[in-house]
Amino acid sequence: MTIGSSIFLIAVGAILRYAVTASVSGIDLQVVGLILMIAGVVGLIIGLFMLTQSRMGGDGGGTGGGGYGDPPPRA
């Protein structure tokens, strides 16, 4: 889940939780809004965590080497 979609879920959940006064039989819109907000916050935390991990150098290349910053091999 991207950061943008997480913020979208939080916004839609907040609208359902606090702004909608309509009632639907069998569905509590305030609870649905709360669930959407919680899912959005969890997705935002995971997205930010993954973003910071990728910026810290977690390229997933393992311990091998052979990157652009390595010196050329000696002949």
Contacts in CASP RR format, 6 or more apart in sequence:
PFRMAT RR
TARGET T0000
AUTHOR 0000-0000-0000
METHOD contacts of the structure
MODEL  1
MTIGSSIFLIAVGAILRYAVTASVSGIDLQVVGLILMIAGVVGLIIGLFM
LTQSRMGGDGGGTGGGGYGDPPPRA
1 40 0 8 1.000
1 43 0 8 1.000
1 46 0 8 1.000
1 47 0 8 1.000
2 47 0 8 1.000
3 44 0 8 1.000
3 47 0 8 1.000
3 48 0 8 1.000
3 51 0 8 1.000
6 40 0 8 1.000
6 41 0 8 1.000
6 43 0 8 1.000
6 44 0 8 1.000
6 47 0 8 1.000
7 40 0 8 1.000
7 44 0 8 1.000
9 36 0 8 1.000
9 37 0 8 1.000
9 39 0 8 1.000
9 40 0 8 1.000
9 43 0 8 1.000
10 36 0 8 1.000
10 37 0 8 1.000
10 40 0 8 1.000
10 41 0 8 1.000
10 44 0 8 1.000
12 33 0 8 1.000
12 36 0 8 1.000
13 32 0 8 1.000
13 33 0 8 1.000
13 34 0 8 1.000
13 36 0 8 1.000
13 37 0 8 1.000
14 33 0 8 1.000
14 37 0 8 1.000
15 33 0 8 1.000
16 29 0 8 1.000
16 30 0 8 1.000
16 32 0 8 1.000
16 33 0 8 1.000
16 36 0 8 1.000
17 29 0 8 1.000
17 30 0 8 1.000
17 33 0 8 1.000
17 34 0 8 1.000
17 37 0 8 1.000
20 29 0 8 1.000
20 30 0 8 1.000
22 29 0 8 1.000
23 29 0 8 1.000
END
